[in-house]
Amino acid sequence: MNKNIAPLILGLLTTVVFSSCYYDKAETLYPGSCIVAGSVEGPQYTNVKAIINSQCSGGSCHTNGGSAGNFNFDSDCSIVTHWDAINSAVSSDRMPIGSPLSTPDKQTITDWINGGHSYTN
């Protein structure tokens, strides 16, 4: 009888161990975290980064060493982490000063934010 129980216990234990494993998504577990190493830059993010680099640049703005409002977007992680500040600035037409974003640029940023505001989307 003990010979029949051992495989049953082993099978049950294996089932429990493997069914408890799942794929963790860092942003879900650690909001505000940023992991881009080894990831492929997504097309929406690529477009948003291009807009930020062209519209938010200069020493008194947010790129090329600038950190207006304590936001510097020289790194991918900074852009991804501060998506909410970018969203706020875009939706309120606060930025960029003197040269408002075009409607297509605003839509590009909004689409990225609504799509999950990650590096890979």
N, C-alpha and C positions, 0 to 999 in steps of 0.2 A: 504494500500500500504506500509506503514512503517513497518508493521509486516513481510512482505516478504523481505525487504531490510536488516533487522537486521541479520538474519541467513546467508545471502549472504556475508555481510561485515565480520561477525565472521569467516566464512569459508575461505574467502580470506585472512584475517589477520593470521589465523592459518597456512595456506599454506605458506605464506611468511615467518613467523617466523621459521617454521620447515624446510623449504627448504634451509634456510641460515646456518643451522647447518651442520658441517662436522667433520670428525676425523682429528685432527691436529697431525702431526708427528714432534716431537720436533727437530730432527736433520735437517729437512727441514726448519723449521722456525728459528732455532737458530743454524747455522752451528758452529761446534766446541763444542756444548753442549754435555753433557754426562749424560744420565739417565739410571742407571742400577738397582736401587732399585725396587724390586717387579718383575723384569724381570727374565726370565729363560735364563741362559747362553747357547748360541747356540753351535752346534758341531764344526763349523769352528772356532769360537772364542776360544773354549776350546783347540783346537789343536794349535792355534797360541800362546795362553798364555803358553802352555806347552813348546813350542819351545823357547819363550822368557825367561821363567824361567830356562831352562836348558842351553841355549846358551849365554845369556846376563847377567848372574849373577856374583856376586862378588862386593866387595866394590869399585872397580875402573870401573865398568861397569854400568848397568842400573837397576839392582834389588838388593834386600837385602840392601837397603840404598844407593846404588851407584847412581850417577847422572851424568855420563859422558856426555859431550855436553849439559848439563842442561836438560837431559831427564832421569827421574826415572820412571820405569814401575812396581812399587810395587802395584799400584792400577789398577783396571779394567778401570776406567775412563781415566787414563793416557794413557793406551794402545790404547783405542778407540779414544781418542782425538788426539793423535799424530800418527795416522795411516800413514799420509803422510811422516813423518820422517822415520818411519819404512820401508815404501815402497821405499823411496829414498836410504836408507842404503842397503836394500836387492837387489834392481835392479842395484846398482853400485858396488856390492860386497865389500862394505866398512866394513861391520860388519858380524860377530864378528871378532875381530882382532886375528890372529893366528890360528883360527879354523873356516874356512869358513863353511857356511851353506851347507847342502847337497842339491842336486837338488830337492828331494821330499819336504824338509823343505821350500825351496824357493817357490815351487809351492803351498804349503799349505798356506803360507802367501799371495801370489799373488791371490789365489782363494778367500780368505777372503776379501781382499781389493776390488777385482772386484765384489764381491757379496754384497758390500755395507758397508764393514768395520764397522759393528755394533756389539754390545755385544750379540744380539739375533740371529745372523746368523751363 
